[in-house]
Amino acid sequence: MASTASLGWLLSLLLLLLPGALRDQYLPVSSRLRPNDDDAGAGDEVLHPIVLVPGVSCSKLEARLTEAYRPSVPRCGAMKGKGWFGLWANSSGLAAHDYVPCFEEQMRLVYDPAADDYRNLPGVETRVAHFGSSRGFVRNPVQTDWCLEILRPELERIGYRDGDTLFGAPYDLRHAPPAAGQQSQAYSRYFRQLAALVESASKKNRHRKVIIFGHSFGGMVALEFVRSAPMAWRRRYIKHLVVAAPTHPEAGFVEPLSEFASGTGLLYVPTATALSLRPMWRSFESAIANFPSPAVFGRRRPLVVTRQRNYTAGDMADFIAAVGAGDRVEPFRRREVPKMRRRFLAPMVPVTCINAVGSRTPEQLVYWEGDFDRAPEIVYGDGDKSINLISMLAFDEAMRRQPGQREQFKSIKLHGAEHGTIVTEDWAVKRVIQEILEANQISS
């Protein structure tokens, strides 16, 4: 019986190497992996439910404007009193309805120093749309393979079904997970929702444990969720944590510095530029949540070079002020610096971390004339085109340093993949699927 199960398992892995058309023909028939079959015998394997946590630009946001909202221009108040509408959902519609300036205004966050937390503008209420579904992520009309649009169908081909064994956990892209003891209304609510989703997915699947998969910023969100949960709950509900190209607040990386200084292209908004979206982006906690940590990047090597002054990882508050965002210094010091300094706590569940390496990755930014409105000259090092190799290695070391986690941690480096393509290019996606299938088999 054991040899039969092993043969079925081997066939499932070999089928992943077939071209997509052939795999579609054979996998549903030949695979012995069953999503949730009451008739599964002792030699058959079942799929544990999986929850997908996508990258930072992938969650749809809806807004509702109350009478307390005071628009900067009259047209931005057109939706006042008309219920919920898509704010960050259909980016093409923003330009078509001349709503881009209103979008920028209504997406902004305000830091409340008394609460040490972030809030919407007065009169703007927001919520994440389609929580629970893996099919409710934003579809980028330019980057059509973003937001797990390639990985999800591959999961469905091996037997996963949306709403049955496959779920999605989008989050408010503007916020960042808090450190222990910090306030975050957004993440307190989100973590409660995610815990309820995991419990429901487990119950729906005969109380099987749940796999959580996170990509990029979503990998950090998934890790922080598991770390924040009570240990007994983790042991009861978490089968495996699989993260691909995760960001790490204890380490950080260099790329967010250029995005904060000169604008980001992460959010596709027709007719808008990186510079026009920059004030909105700078108001997000997520914009500063992954700044380089001195513990990893040191306090001597300049990460930003100008004629007047250089900035190391220990000078990030000064850098924020230098680019003209002095109001962001206090929230950075009060909320992000403690995350860099905290003692690393392993999640103490089985973890597989998949990173891409071998790509030119920003290591130093040169704004020689001090003009932060222009793109910098870049000195490159190794990494995944976004996250520096040194950050990945710091995470691996921290995970392996902790007894109890070391034995249930697997680190994979995919040479030739990149931060985004690790979940879009066929060969890389096959490896991710392989690791998810293996996570289904590991005893935990």
Residue, then its C-alpha position, 0 to 999 in steps of 0.5 A: m500500500a505504501s509503494t502504491a502511494s509513493l508511485g502516485w506521488l511520483l507521478s504527480l511530480l513528473l506530470l508537472l514537467l509536461p507541457g500545460a496542454l498535456r498536463d491538463q489532459y492527464l493530471p486530473v485523471s492520473s493524480r492521486l491527490r484528492p481535494n476532499d474525498d470522503d471515499a479516499g482510501a489508505g493509499d490515496e493522498v488528500l490536499h490540505p486547504i491552502v490560503l493565498v496571501p498576494g503581493v502588495s498591489c493585489s488587494k481590491l479596496e472599496a470606499r464609502l464617503t460619509e458627510a464628514y468627508r471634505p473633498s479638496v475639489p467638488r467632484c471628489g465628493a460625487m460618491k458621498g452618501k452613495g454607499w460602497f464603491g471600488l476605490w482600488a479595483n479597476s485602475s482603468g476606470l480611474a482615468a476614464h472618470d477623471y477620478v485619479p486626483c480623488f483616488e490619490e486623496q481618498m487612498r491617503l493615510v494619516y498618522d495619529p501620534a496619540a494612538d500611534d496608528y494610521r487612519n483614513l482621512p476623516g469621512v473616508e471608510t475603506r474595506v478589502a473586497h472579496f476576502g476569502s476568494s482566490r479569484g478576487f485579486v486586482r488584475n493589472p492590465v499591463q502586468t497581466d500575470w501579476c497577483l498569482e494569476i499564473l499560480r492559481p490556475e496551476l493549483e487548480r490543475i492539481g485539484y484545488r478548488d476556489g472556496d473549497t480547498l483554495f482561498g484568498a486573503p487580500y489585505d489593505l495594501r497601505h498598512a503594515p503588520p505591527a510589532a508586538g505591543q503596537q496598535s493597528q486597527a487594520y491588522s487587528r481586524y485582518f488577523r481576526q478575519l484570517a484566523a476565522l478563514v483558516e478555521s473555516a477552511s480546516k472545518k470544511n476539509r475534515h479538520r485538516k491543517v491549512i497551508i498558507f502561501g504568501h508572495s512578496f509583501g504577502g509573505m511577510v504578512a503571512l509570517e507575521f500572522v502566524r507569529s502573532a497567533p497563539m502557539a496552541w492555535r498554530r499547532r492545531y491549524i497550520k500545516h505549513l507556511v510557504v513563502a516566495a520572495p518574502t520581504h523581511p522587516e527585520a532586514g529590509f532592502v534597498e529598493p524601497l528607498s528609491e520608491f519612497a524618494s522618487g515614486t513607485g511603479l507598483l500601482y498602475v494608474p493610467t495617466a498618473t506618474a510615479l511622481s504624481l502618486r508619490p505623496m499618496w505612496r509616502s502616506f502608506e506605512s507599507a512604503i517605509a515598512n521594509f527600509p534597510s535595517p542597520a543590523v543587516f546593512g550596517r552603519r558604515r556602508p552608504l546606501v544613498v549617496t549625494r554630493q552633500r551627504n551619504y546615508t547609511a541604514g542608520d540614517m534612514a530618519d535623516f534620509i526621510a527628512a532630506v527627501g521632503a517627507g519630514d512628517r514621516v520621521e515620527p511614524f518611522r521612528r516609533r513604528e518601523v525602527p522597533k521592528m528592526r530592533r526586535r528579537f527575531l521570533a521564529p513561527m515554530v511551524p514548518v516553513t519553506c522559503i523560496n527566493a530568487v537569486g542571481s539578478r541585478t538588484p539595487e544595492q546603492l542609490v546615487y542622487w549626486e545632485g540631491d534631486f530626488d524627483r529624478a531616478p537615481e543612478i544605481v549600483y547593483g549587487d546580487g538578489d532577486k531584482s528587488i530584495n538583496l541577497i544579504s536580506m535573504l541570508a539574514f532571514d535564513e540565518a535567523m530561522r536556523r538559529q532557533p532550536g525547534q525551527r531549524e529542524q522544520f525550515k527549508s530554504i530554496k534559492l532559484h537562480g535565474a528567477e526574479h522577485g515577480t517571475i518566481v510566481t509567473e515563469d513556468w519553470a519557477v511556478k513548477r518548483v513552487i507547486q512542487e514545494i506545495l505538494e511536498a508540504n501536503q505530504i510532510s507529517s506535522 
